[in-house]
Amino acid sequence: MTGRSVLSAVFRFQSVFGLVLVFAAAIVFSPHHNGDLVFLDSGNLFNVVRAISEIGIIAVGMTLVILVGGIDLSVGSVVGLASVGVAELLTTNDWGLVPAVLLVLALGLAFGVLQGIASARFRIQAFIVTLAGMQIARGLARMWSGGEGVSITYGDRPGQAPVPFSLLGERTFGGVVPIPALIFVVVAALAVWLLRASAFSRHVYAIGGNEKAALLSGVPVNRVKVLVFGLCGLLAALAGIVHAGQLNFGGPNDGTGYELNAIAAVVIGGTSLSGGRGSVFGTVAGALLVGVLDNILQLNDIDSNVQLIVVGAVIVLAAGLQRLRPATA
């Protein structure tokens, strides 16, 4: 293997190498309980995946948007809108579980599609469109809930949500694997397949690499961009539903800052903010890296402000590596 190929592999799988290093450091610095490493306890490891499941789901959609050279700042607000929406529909409006979930997912999809149309067809920068979308979604969430959070209780009486919705806060496979973690894994697996085994993937990378060349090659640029933003909105709504199910609560201010955490996972995962390079696999590794880092710092009772500084430093390091990355890597 030549030096160039080794360098290419390092840049391509930077998030995986980073995850391995952070995981090893977590083992070394893990506190002990009854002679066992707390970090390696199966319950703790699955807690890490549960903790990043919502951000991970959003980050998958964000990866698609960034790959085409865009950005979506509205996803955190869409999480709040979706959590309020599903809570209101299931309790205040006494909707059934399936219709409520489908309506909220459709709302997220439509919101993303509208932003995609504004960005792609009307040539408004995605940053501006989604910044406006962030405000609109937050305002809609507050109007829908009257500015108040909506608690979710379960049962068959009016004002109570169907009991199956509570499964989002439960664990399966012997009470070990959190349901949100399973949803995250399924979403990530589908996205990996989508970006490896479809013409859609070639269009996404072509647009991000050189939009003008892609257009001249016959790629339906506008259509792909609208679809990508729609998928991002759909996944943000799904994350909002999971959020409400885990907390038994939907709040209009929920999801604040989630867009930044999702972008962080994407950047740490090696996706270029200029588009055309990156992968969902890298994003998953990036999200896990942040999750493991947060977990080991919490286990060692490190101040939360220090945790923010450490994660910020990791983001800068990941972005710096991307700047050093050769064009062929």
KOLPA-753509 format. One record per residue (C-alpha): residue number from 0; x negated, y, z. Coordinates in pm, 1 decimal. Layout:
BEGIN
REC   pos          X          Y          Z
REC   NUM          X          Y          Z
...
***
This chain:
BEGIN
REC   pos          X          Y          Z
REC     0        0.0        0.0        0.0
REC     1     -146.1      334.7     -103.3
REC     2     -172.8      639.7      118.9
REC     3       93.7      818.9      -86.2
REC     4      340.9      531.2      -46.7
REC     5      279.9      521.3      328.3
REC     6      339.1      896.5      350.8
REC     7      655.0      860.5      144.7
REC     8      784.0      589.7      379.2
REC     9      710.0      803.7      685.0
REC    10      910.8     1095.8      549.1
REC    11     1192.2      877.1      418.8
REC    12     1238.1      696.5      749.0
REC    13     1132.1      973.0      986.1
REC    14     1446.2      935.1     1196.8
REC    15     1390.4      560.8     1237.0
REC    16     1029.2      609.0     1344.9
REC    17     1142.6      887.5     1576.5
REC    18     1415.4      666.4     1723.3
REC    19     1165.7      385.9     1789.5
REC    20      927.5      626.8     1963.1
REC    21     1202.8      783.2     2175.8
REC    22     1343.3      438.6     2260.7
REC    23      999.3      319.6     2370.3
REC    24      951.5      634.5     2579.0
REC    25     1294.2      579.6     2736.2
REC    26     1188.8      230.8     2845.1
REC    27      865.2      362.9     2994.4
REC    28     1033.0      644.5     3186.2
REC    29     1352.6      461.1     3278.6
REC    30     1440.9      453.3     3649.7
REC    31     1482.1      111.5     3811.8
REC    32     1774.5      -38.8     3998.5
REC    33     1725.8     -366.0     4186.9
REC    34     1412.3     -425.0     3983.2
REC    35     1583.6     -379.2     3646.0
REC    36     1545.3      -95.4     3397.8
REC    37     1860.5      116.2     3409.9
REC    38     1814.8      232.2     3051.3
REC    39     1816.2     -122.7     2910.0
REC    40     2134.6     -219.7     3090.0
REC    41     2389.0     -319.2     2824.5
REC    42     2650.8      -92.5     2976.4
REC    43     2415.6      205.3     2954.7
REC    44     2313.6      132.1     2595.3
REC    45     2675.2      111.2     2485.1
REC    46     2743.7      431.9     2675.5
REC    47     2483.0      597.7     2453.8
REC    48     2669.2      485.7     2141.7
REC    49     3003.5      587.0     2290.4
REC    50     2866.4      930.7     2378.1
REC    51     2753.6      998.1     2021.4
REC    52     3050.6      835.0     1847.4
REC    53     3247.4     1155.9     1788.8
REC    54     2944.2     1355.6     1674.5
REC    55     2832.0     1058.1     1468.7
REC    56     3162.7     1036.2     1282.4
REC    57     3148.0     1408.9     1207.5
REC    58     2781.0     1385.0     1107.0
REC    59     2862.6     1121.8      844.3
REC    60     3095.7     1368.0      671.5
REC    61     2846.9     1649.6      721.3
REC    62     2580.5     1440.7      547.9
REC    63     2792.7     1418.2      234.3
REC    64     2849.4     1795.1      231.8
REC    65     2482.7     1877.1      287.2
REC    66     2375.9     1630.0       18.2
REC    67     2561.0     1840.0     -241.4
REC    68     2394.0     2153.6     -108.7
REC    69     2681.7     2270.6      109.4
REC    70     2754.0     2315.9      478.6
REC    71     3070.3     2285.0      689.1
REC    72     3092.2     2499.4     1001.3
REC    73     3462.2     2426.3     1056.1
REC    74     3435.3     2064.1     1174.5
REC    75     3425.8     2148.8     1546.1
REC    76     3741.6     2356.6     1516.4
REC    77     3908.1     2080.7     1312.8
REC    78     3830.5     1843.1     1601.1
REC    79     4017.5     2079.1     1833.6
REC    80     4306.0     2111.7     1588.0
REC    81     4330.0     1733.9     1545.5
REC    82     4312.5     1661.2     1918.3
REC    83     4587.4     1914.2     1989.9
REC    84     4791.4     1793.0     1693.3
REC    85     4790.6     1426.3     1784.7
REC    86     4855.4     1504.0     2152.1
REC    87     5150.1     1730.6     2067.0
REC    88     5301.0     1489.7     1817.6
REC    89     5275.7     1189.0     2050.4
REC    90     5405.3     1363.3     2363.4
REC    91     5600.4     1682.1     2297.3
REC    92     5748.1     1566.3     1965.7
REC    93     5777.8     1193.6     2052.0
REC    94     5635.1     1076.9     1720.3
REC    95     5531.4      718.6     1664.9
REC    96     5161.7      634.5     1674.7
REC    97     5111.6      558.9     1304.7
REC    98     5299.3      863.3     1165.6
REC    99     5121.5     1097.2     1409.6
REC   100     4775.7      965.0     1327.8
REC   101     4841.5      968.6      952.8
REC   102     4972.4     1325.2      962.6
REC   103     4670.4     1451.8     1155.9
REC   104     4430.0     1271.6      920.0
REC   105     4615.9     1419.0      622.9
REC   106     4589.2     1762.4      784.4
REC   107     4212.3     1725.1      818.6
REC   108     4183.7     1602.7      461.0
REC   109     4392.2     1892.0      327.6
REC   110     4194.0     2145.0      529.0
REC   111     3868.8     2011.3      385.4
REC   112     4006.1     2000.9       31.7
REC   113     4118.9     2364.2       51.4
REC   114     3773.4     2466.7      167.0
REC   115     3620.4     2262.3     -113.7
REC   116     3840.4     2434.7     -370.5
REC   117     3749.3     2777.4     -234.9
REC   118     3379.8     2692.8     -245.5
REC   119     3361.8     2498.6     -572.5
REC   120     3622.9     2658.8     -795.4
REC   121     3611.8     3015.5     -667.2
REC   122     3233.9     3015.9     -619.4
REC   123     3245.5     3139.9     -260.3
REC   124     2947.3     3026.4      -55.9
REC   125     3028.9     2726.0      160.3
REC   126     2883.2     2901.1      463.8
REC   127     3136.6     3184.7      430.7
REC   128     3429.4     2958.9      345.2
REC   129     3375.1     2722.7      637.6
REC   130     3293.7     3006.3      877.8
REC   131     3638.8     3142.9      796.0
REC   132     3778.2     2789.6      819.0
REC   133     3628.7     2756.4     1167.2
REC   134     3826.4     3058.0     1282.4
REC   135     4146.1     2951.8     1105.1
REC   136     4142.1     2598.1     1245.9
REC   137     4077.5     2726.4     1597.6
REC   138     4360.9     2975.9     1565.4
REC   139     4598.3     2706.7     1436.7
REC   140     4504.7     2481.7     1728.6
REC   141     4584.3     2756.2     1978.7
REC   142     4913.1     2839.8     1807.0
REC   143     5017.4     2473.0     1796.8
REC   144     4952.8     2421.2     2168.0
REC   145     5051.8     2767.5     2286.2
REC   146     4694.9     2821.1     2397.6
REC   147     4719.6     2541.4     2654.2
REC   148     4571.9     2193.9     2669.9
REC   149     4803.6     1895.5     2622.2
REC   150     4772.9     1605.2     2865.3
REC   151     4852.9     1257.1     2737.0
REC   152     5031.5     1002.9     2952.6
REC   153     5142.7      662.4     2832.6
REC   154     5470.0      476.4     2846.0
REC   155     5807.6      438.7     2679.2
REC   156     5973.2      746.8     2822.0
REC   157     6022.9     1074.8     2632.9
REC   158     5710.7     1286.4     2647.5
REC   159     5482.4      984.0     2680.8
REC   160     5247.9      855.6     2412.9
REC   161     5258.9      494.1     2288.5
REC   162     5038.4      272.3     2504.6
REC   163     4824.8      142.9     2210.5
REC   164     4675.9      492.9     2171.5
REC   165     4506.4      446.7     2508.1
REC   166     4288.4      176.6     2351.7
REC   167     4062.0      452.6     2221.1
REC   168     3936.5      491.0     2576.2
REC   169     3887.7      119.9     2630.4
REC   170     3617.4     -137.0     2556.5
REC   171     3638.0     -464.3     2368.5
REC   172     3432.0     -783.9     2339.1
REC   173     3451.9     -863.1     2706.9
REC   174     3484.2     -501.9     2816.9
REC   175     3138.9     -412.1     2685.3
REC   176     3171.7     -241.1     2345.4
REC   177     3359.7       94.1     2346.3
REC   178     3629.5      122.1     2079.0
REC   179     3497.6      465.9     1961.7
REC   180     3157.0      305.5     1901.0
REC   181     3320.3       44.0     1676.6
REC   182     3500.8      316.7     1482.4
REC   183     3171.2      501.5     1435.8
REC   184     2998.5      186.7     1310.7
REC   185     3278.4      115.0     1061.2
REC   186     3277.6      474.0      932.1
REC   187     2898.7      473.0      894.2
REC   188     2899.9      134.3      718.6
REC   189     3162.8      248.8      469.1
REC   190     2968.8      568.9      400.6
REC   191     2642.5      377.6      348.8
REC   192     2819.4      154.1       98.1
REC   193     2975.0      455.8      -73.6
REC   194     2633.5      617.4     -121.4
REC   195     2470.1      301.0     -249.6
REC   196     2719.7      115.5     -463.3
REC   197     2928.2      371.2     -650.5
REC   198     2907.7      626.5     -928.3
REC   199     3014.7      879.5     -667.4
REC   200     2676.7      844.2     -496.5
REC   201     2487.1      924.2     -815.8
REC   202     2702.5     1233.0     -865.1
REC   203     2645.2     1350.9     -506.6
REC   204     2266.3     1324.9     -531.4
REC   205     2263.1     1474.4     -881.2
REC   206     2459.3     1781.0     -769.8
REC   207     2238.0     1832.9     -466.5
REC   208     1922.0     1787.7     -669.8
REC   209     2012.1     2022.3     -954.7
REC   210     2370.8     2135.6     -989.9
REC   211     2326.2     2297.5    -1331.7
REC   212     2158.6     1989.2    -1475.8
REC   213     2431.1     1769.0    -1327.5
REC   214     2699.2     1985.6    -1487.5
REC   215     2527.1     1966.7    -1827.0
REC   216     2504.0     1588.4    -1786.0
REC   217     2879.8     1558.9    -1757.0
REC   218     2906.4     1522.7    -1379.5
REC   219     3243.3     1657.8    -1254.8
REC   220     3074.4     1895.0    -1011.3
REC   221     3381.3     2074.9     -880.5
REC   222     3578.1     1754.6     -833.8
REC   223     3295.7     1588.2     -640.4
REC   224     3247.3     1891.5     -417.8
REC   225     3617.7     1911.8     -336.9
REC   226     3621.6     1539.6     -256.4
REC   227     3315.1     1569.4      -33.2
REC   228     3464.8     1857.3      167.2
REC   229     3791.6     1663.7      190.0
REC   230     3613.2     1359.1      332.5
REC   231     3431.0     1580.0      581.1
REC   232     3761.3     1728.9      700.2
REC   233     3915.6     1381.9      720.1
REC   234     3632.6     1250.6      938.3
REC   235     3645.3     1559.2     1161.4
REC   236     4016.6     1492.0     1215.1
REC   237     3938.0     1126.5     1292.4
REC   238     3681.7     1242.2     1550.1
REC   239     3948.3     1469.0     1701.3
REC   240     4188.2     1176.6     1734.6
REC   241     3917.1      966.8     1900.3
REC   242     3837.1     1261.7     2127.1
REC   243     4199.1     1291.9     2242.3
REC   244     4223.7      916.3     2295.1
REC   245     3908.4      901.9     2505.3
REC   246     3999.8     1196.3     2728.4
REC   247     4379.5     1149.5     2729.5
REC   248     4389.7     1518.3     2649.1
REC   249     4398.0     1751.8     2353.0
REC   250     4269.7     2106.2     2396.0
REC   251     4260.2     2394.8     2146.0
REC   252     3900.5     2469.4     2245.2
REC   253     3782.8     2108.7     2216.9
REC   254     3503.0     2044.6     1970.7
REC   255     3329.5     2377.1     2030.8
REC   256     2969.8     2344.2     1913.0
REC   257     3025.5     2003.6     1755.4
REC   258     2935.5     2140.9     1413.9
REC   259     2588.1     2231.6     1540.5
REC   260     2535.8     1889.4     1696.7
REC   261     2644.1     1720.9     1373.8
REC   262     2407.3     1934.3     1166.3
REC   263     2129.5     1851.1     1414.5
REC   264     2188.2     1477.4     1366.7
REC   265     2179.6     1519.9      988.3
REC   266     1858.3     1725.1      992.9
REC   267     1683.6     1492.5     1238.0
REC   268     1798.4     1207.5     1013.8
REC   269     1588.9     1347.9      730.7
REC   270     1855.2     1497.3      505.6
REC   271     1735.0     1811.4      330.6
REC   272     1948.1     2119.3      394.0
REC   273     1889.6     2220.3       32.3
REC   274     2067.1     1901.9      -80.7
REC   275     1978.5     1605.3     -298.3
REC   276     1778.6     1406.5      -42.8
REC   277     1891.6     1211.4      259.6
REC   278     2107.1      921.2      369.3
REC   279     2384.4      826.2      608.9
REC   280     2154.4      561.8      756.7
REC   281     1910.3      837.7      851.3
REC   282     2191.8     1042.1     1003.5
REC   283     2299.6      747.8     1219.4
REC   284     1940.8      706.9     1338.3
REC   285     1923.0     1080.3     1403.6
REC   286     2241.4     1073.3     1611.6
REC   287     2114.4      774.9     1807.9
REC   288     1781.9      950.4     1867.0
REC   289     1957.9     1250.0     2019.9
REC   290     2183.4     1018.3     2221.6
REC   291     1892.0      818.6     2363.2
REC   292     1701.7     1138.0     2439.8
REC   293     1997.8     1289.6     2624.4
REC   294     2057.1      965.1     2812.2
REC   295     1704.3      917.1     2943.2
REC   296     1682.9     1282.3     3048.4
REC   297     2011.5     1245.8     3237.3
REC   298     1898.9      921.5     3401.6
REC   299     1595.2     1105.6     3532.1
REC   300     1807.0     1398.0     3655.2
REC   301     1639.2     1646.4     3423.6
REC   302     1805.7     1987.5     3423.7
REC   303     2066.2     2018.1     3147.3
REC   304     1903.6     2337.2     3024.4
REC   305     1576.8     2150.8     2975.2
REC   306     1769.4     1889.3     2778.1
REC   307     1888.6     2158.4     2537.5
REC   308     1533.4     2286.2     2494.2
REC   309     1400.2     1937.2     2422.1
REC   310     1669.0     1861.3     2164.1
REC   311     1607.5     2200.8     2002.2
REC   312     1237.0     2123.6     1977.7
REC   313     1314.4     1790.8     1810.8
REC   314     1533.9     1966.0     1553.5
REC   315     1256.7     2212.7     1469.2
REC   316     1006.2     1927.0     1440.7
REC   317     1236.9     1732.9     1206.2
REC   318     1297.7     2040.4      990.7
REC   319      924.2     2109.0      982.4
REC   320      854.9     1758.1      859.7
REC   321     1104.0     1811.9      579.6
REC   322      918.5     2125.3      472.7
REC   323      595.3     1920.7      450.0
REC   324      766.7     1642.4      257.5
REC   325      634.5     1603.5     -100.5
REC   326      892.0     1632.8     -378.1
REC   327      839.5     1267.9     -470.7
REC   328      874.7     1136.1     -117.0
***
